[in-house]
Every structure is written in structure tokens, then in C-alpha cells.
């Protein structure tokens, strides 16, 4: 059976900029055309939004992210 998944991967924070990667997989294989690196200014972007999803960042460091999901990915 074909499977399709989407994921957001936290890449860290540098100078108030949060880096997140978005990837789509089809049959457990990453689809290169559907990989995107996102950057958000932590000091100005509340909540963070992408593809219909909304996240409220509670705490961000270079090694971890604490957040609340307001709305999941479409």
C-alpha cells in the first residue's frame, strides 16, 4: 500500500532565527522536490505558520524546541 507522510524537523536557533526543515515522503522515500528549509525570526514570528499549521514557540535553543501545536499540518 502506498504511504505518504509529512514532517517538520527542528534545525536549531542562531541569532533569534529558528530553522525548520519540511519534508514529504512517499513510500518511505524522501521527495527532493518537496523538501524546504524554513527560517523564522523568533523575536517577531508568533505564532509560526507553514502549510496551514500554526505553532506557538515556548522556548527555543540551538539544541531543542518547546512548542504548542495550535493547528497541525494540512
C-alpha positions as CSV (number, residue, x, y, z in Angstrom):
1,X,0.0,0.0,0.0
2,X,1.3,3.5,-0.9
3,X,2.1,5.7,2.1
4,X,2.5,9.5,2.3
5,X,3.9,11.4,5.2
6,X,5.0,15.0,6.0
7,X,7.4,16.1,8.7
8,X,8.9,19.2,10.2
9,X,12.4,18.9,11.6
10,X,13.9,21.4,14.0
11,X,17.4,22.5,12.9
12,X,18.3,24.9,15.7
13,X,18.4,28.6,16.5
14,X,21.0,31.2,15.7
15,X,20.8,34.9,16.4
16,X,17.0,34.8,17.0
17,X,16.4,32.8,13.8
18,X,14.7,29.4,14.1
19,X,15.5,26.9,11.3
20,X,13.0,24.2,10.4
21,X,13.0,21.7,7.5
22,X,9.8,20.5,5.8
23,X,9.9,17.1,4.0
24,X,7.4,14.9,2.3
25,X,7.9,11.1,1.9
26,X,6.2,8.8,-0.5
27,X,6.6,5.0,0.2
28,X,9.3,5.9,2.8
29,X,11.4,7.8,0.2
30,X,12.1,11.5,0.6
31,X,10.8,13.5,-2.4
32,X,13.6,16.0,-3.1
33,X,11.2,18.5,-4.9
34,X,9.2,18.5,-1.7
35,X,11.9,19.4,0.8
36,X,12.1,23.0,2.0
37,X,14.2,24.9,4.6
38,X,12.2,27.4,6.6
39,X,13.6,30.3,8.7
40,X,11.6,32.3,11.3
41,X,12.6,35.3,13.3
42,X,11.9,34.1,16.8
43,X,11.6,37.7,18.1
44,X,8.8,38.6,15.7
45,X,7.1,35.5,14.4
46,X,4.4,34.4,16.8
47,X,2.8,32.1,16.1
48,X,4.9,30.3,13.4
49,X,2.9,29.2,10.4
50,X,3.5,26.9,7.4
51,X,1.1,25.0,5.1
52,X,-1.9,25.7,7.4
53,X,0.0,24.6,10.6
54,X,0.3,27.0,13.5
55,X,2.8,26.6,16.4
56,X,3.3,28.7,19.5
57,X,7.0,28.6,20.4
58,X,7.5,28.4,24.2
59,X,11.3,28.1,24.3
60,X,14.0,27.7,21.6
61,X,17.7,26.9,21.9
62,X,20.2,25.6,19.5
63,X,19.6,22.0,20.7
64,X,15.8,21.9,21.4
65,X,12.4,23.4,20.9
66,X,9.4,23.5,23.2
67,X,6.2,24.4,21.4
68,X,2.4,24.1,21.4
69,X,0.5,22.9,18.3
70,X,-2.3,25.3,17.6
71,X,-3.2,23.6,14.3
72,X,-1.4,20.6,12.6
73,X,-0.1,20.5,9.1
74,X,-2.8,20.3,6.4
